[in-house]
Amino acid sequence: MKKNTKKAVALKYDKNIQKTPKLLAKGNDKLAQEIIKLAKENNIFIKNDALLVDMLSKLELDVEIPQELYQAVAEIFAFIYKLANEKEPT
């Protein structure tokens, strides 16, 4: 029986610098756990989406997200922005 592999990716996007998000980090098992740990330590929002992580983990690091993944990635960023706005004091 094949062991389930834990995967994680990290995206970076600065609309003032980049046209599209880039893949900043990716990893399996221990490296995935480290990516998640660093995100938590730095208060970076985490979204679980196994299918998107699987697709993004096939990309090379520091490359722009391909157009066919724009919609899925946009949904992730919309989720993050919504969470960020909910945490801001009113």
Contacts in CASP RR format, 6 or more apart in sequence:
PFRMAT RR
TARGET T0000
AUTHOR 0000-0000-0000
METHOD contacts of the structure
MODEL  1
MKKNTKKAVALKYDKNIQKTPKLLAKGNDKLAQEIIKLAKENNIFIKNDA
LLVDMLSKLELDVEIPQELYQAVAEIFAFIYKLANEKEPT
5 28 0 8 1.000
5 29 0 8 1.000
6 28 0 8 1.000
6 29 0 8 1.000
6 32 0 8 1.000
6 33 0 8 1.000
7 26 0 8 1.000
7 27 0 8 1.000
7 28 0 8 1.000
7 32 0 8 1.000
7 50 0 8 1.000
7 53 0 8 1.000
7 54 0 8 1.000
7 57 0 8 1.000
8 25 0 8 1.000
8 26 0 8 1.000
8 27 0 8 1.000
8 31 0 8 1.000
8 32 0 8 1.000
8 33 0 8 1.000
8 35 0 8 1.000
8 36 0 8 1.000
8 53 0 8 1.000
9 23 0 8 1.000
9 25 0 8 1.000
9 26 0 8 1.000
9 27 0 8 1.000
9 35 0 8 1.000
9 53 0 8 1.000
9 56 0 8 1.000
9 57 0 8 1.000
10 23 0 8 1.000
10 24 0 8 1.000
10 25 0 8 1.000
10 26 0 8 1.000
10 35 0 8 1.000
10 39 0 8 1.000
10 44 0 8 1.000
11 21 0 8 1.000
11 22 0 8 1.000
11 23 0 8 1.000
11 24 0 8 1.000
11 56 0 8 1.000
11 65 0 8 1.000
11 73 0 8 1.000
11 76 0 8 1.000
12 18 0 8 1.000
12 21 0 8 1.000
12 22 0 8 1.000
12 24 0 8 1.000
13 20 0 8 1.000
13 21 0 8 1.000
13 22 0 8 1.000
13 77 0 8 1.000
18 64 0 8 1.000
19 64 0 8 1.000
20 64 0 8 1.000
20 65 0 8 1.000
20 70 0 8 1.000
21 64 0 8 1.000
21 65 0 8 1.000
21 73 0 8 1.000
21 77 0 8 1.000
22 62 0 8 1.000
22 63 0 8 1.000
22 64 0 8 1.000
22 65 0 8 1.000
23 56 0 8 1.000
23 59 0 8 1.000
23 60 0 8 1.000
23 61 0 8 1.000
23 62 0 8 1.000
23 63 0 8 1.000
23 65 0 8 1.000
24 61 0 8 1.000
24 62 0 8 1.000
25 35 0 8 1.000
25 61 0 8 1.000
26 35 0 8 1.000
26 56 0 8 1.000
26 57 0 8 1.000
26 59 0 8 1.000
26 61 0 8 1.000
27 35 0 8 1.000
27 57 0 8 1.000
28 57 0 8 1.000
36 46 0 8 1.000
38 44 0 8 1.000
39 45 0 8 1.000
39 46 0 8 1.000
40 46 0 8 1.000
45 79 0 8 1.000
45 80 0 8 1.000
45 83 0 8 1.000
45 84 0 8 1.000
47 76 0 8 1.000
47 79 0 8 1.000
47 80 0 8 1.000
49 72 0 8 1.000
49 76 0 8 1.000
52 69 0 8 1.000
52 72 0 8 1.000
52 73 0 8 1.000
52 76 0 8 1.000
55 69 0 8 1.000
55 72 0 8 1.000
56 65 0 8 1.000
56 69 0 8 1.000
59 65 0 8 1.000
59 66 0 8 1.000
65 73 0 8 1.000
END
